[in-house]
Amino acid sequence: MDPDLSLIVGLGLGVLSVPALLSSISDARAPRGGGVALMLAVALIVYAMLEKPGGYTLDDLPNVLSTVTNRYL
């Protein structure tokens, strides 16, 4: 998998896991789905950081997002 794509998918999955975690915690349930999604998101982000020489900075994120969007859409 392309490191840029794994970074964007990991960030998106991380954002989507937050409502699932908050919902399960507020209903006093175990946060299984949100927890798995968050662990997968962290794994994808770590993979992207390790695969790209030099890693990523916050200034790179808009460029990476536009590059991935243009490449796959």
For each residue, the residues with C-beta under 8 A, 3 or more apart:
1: 5 6 47
2: 5 6 68
3: 6 7 47 48 51 52
4: 7 8 48 52 64 67 68
5: 1 2 8 9 68 72
6: 1 2 3 9 10 44 45 47 48 51
7: 3 4 10 11 44 45 48 49 56 64
8: 4 5 11 12 64 65 68
9: 5 6 12 13 44
10: 6 7 13 14 40 41 42 43 44 45 47 48
11: 7 8 14 15 41 45 61
12: 8 9 15 16
13: 9 10 16 17 37 38 40 41 44
14: 10 11 17 18 37 38 41 42 45
15: 11 12 18
16: 12 13 19 20 37
17: 13 14 20 21 34 35 37 38 41
18: 14 15 21 22 34
19: 16 22 23 34
20: 16 17 23 24 31 33 34 37
21: 17 18 24 25 31 34 35 38
22: 18 19 25 26 34
23: 19 20 26 27 34
24: 20 21 27 29 30 31 32 33 34
25: 21 22 28 29 31
26: 22 23
27: 23 24
28: 25
29: 24 25
30: 24
31: 20 21 24 25 34 35
32: 24 35 36
33: 20 24 36 37
34: 17 18 19 20 21 22 23 24 31 37 38
35: 17 21 31 32 38 39
36: 32 33 39 40
37: 13 14 16 17 20 33 34 40 41
38: 13 14 17 21 34 35 41 42
39: 35 36 42 43
40: 10 13 36 37 43 44
41: 10 11 13 14 17 37 38 44 45
42: 10 14 38 39 45 46
43: 10 39 40 46 47
44: 6 7 9 10 13 40 41 47 48
45: 6 7 10 11 14 41 42 48 49
46: 42 43 49 50
47: 1 3 6 10 43 44 50 51
48: 3 4 6 7 10 44 45 51 52 56
49: 7 45 46 52 55 56
50: 46 47
51: 3 6 47 48
52: 3 4 48 49 55 56
53:
54:
55: 49 52
56: 7 48 49 52 60 61 64
57: 60
58: 61
59: 62 63
60: 56 57 63 64
61: 11 56 58 64 65
62: 59 65 66
63: 59 60 66 67
64: 4 7 8 56 60 61 67 68
65: 8 61 62 68 69
66: 62 63 69 70
67: 4 63 64 70 71
68: 2 4 5 8 64 65 71 72
69: 65 66 72 73
70: 66 67 73
71: 67 68
72: 5 68 69
73: 69 70
